[in-house]
């Protein structure tokens, strides 16, 4: 394409929406993507099913975004969950609503979403150059004027352009092309980049307990986050034990606060309640009833009544009760110990996993330097930012992809 009106750097969720919007408005659009195909990170979302968006209202959606979701009001008012669903339907992708307000393609294939958006962009005349590593974005007298990239033949190509939309993603899942390039461009163009941290990320624990239950996935548990001895947050839902510690939706949601606390060298613990539907007294009564009903059963077999097989040996060991002891011989103090373990199995967090396993990156281009009504830089005319490169991240549930779609759409309007 000779002399495009706009160059979109990055062909992920934000980049695809930005290119579609700009092309719909009649602009000549060139997308430079460093990978071999568009939307590689999108293919991983929702465990390969693509959690497109969430049914939350804008007001509720904002509460799921950090550090300040209010920045997104203009973007969400212009393009929100119903709009991306309508666009995908127009592209031939049917969607379905699941628990937690999560939308997925009916095919359960993330590739269908990526393919549909890519095809729509191509149909609108958007040109894509793959294996194109952008080396620099240049400005002159406060206005964008050139983009230089390295093509597949390792030749440096310099393109004059007046509008650039940076949609490079963060640093999470670097194998998909998200290696932090956008932060480098932003800094060189005078922008402040807030401290970067992996988030929506699993955690490592000191105890061997988690590794002994490796592979066990539990639904309907409650995880409480305790920082310096004070409960700071809790989440109800699904948890996964791994060889290094804890993962699953409840841990990912809590991980933002965990990562920050670890950075501040604070003590972090996670308490797992295996029986959140019962308070201590009701669970104690149930355990007592089971002990009375199965008086001759050995302690080695009792936990089968209360826990999945993979957790039994851990609880037996932590209880310090003789596995040969009969149920009828278990003392009140021992019973209280069992109840306590079921209601409060504690783990000490020693570290979080890295960007290779983080769903998103916290931190990024300072939103104080970006116009929330256009996504244009307040410092450089013709420079726009969209998606994860911004200092915006959210909980799991389709929120992060919607941020990318909405900011990409808004940036593609070119002010």
Buried (B, 14 or more C-beta within 10 A) or exposed (E): BEEBBBBBBBBBBBBBBBBBBBBBBEBBBBBBBBBEBBBBBBBBBBEEBBBBBBBBEBEEBBEBBBEEBEBBBBBBEBBBBEBBBEBBEEBEBEBEEEEBBBBBBEBEBBBBBBBBBBEBBBEBBBBBBBBBBBBBBBBEEEEBBBBBBBBEEEEEBEBEBBBBBBBBBBBBBBEBBBBBBBBBBBEEBEBEBBEBBBBBBBBBBEBEBBBBBEEBEBEEBBBBBBBEEEEBBBBBBBBBBBEBBBBBBBBBBBBBBBBBBBEEEEEBBBBBBBBBEBEBEEBBEBBBEBBEEBEEBBBBEBBEBBBEEBBBBBBBEBBEBBBEBBBEBBEEEBBEBBBBBBBEBBBEBBBBBEBEBBBBBBBBBBBEBBBBBBBBBEBBBBBBBBBBBBBBBBBBBBBBBBBBBBBBBBBBBBE
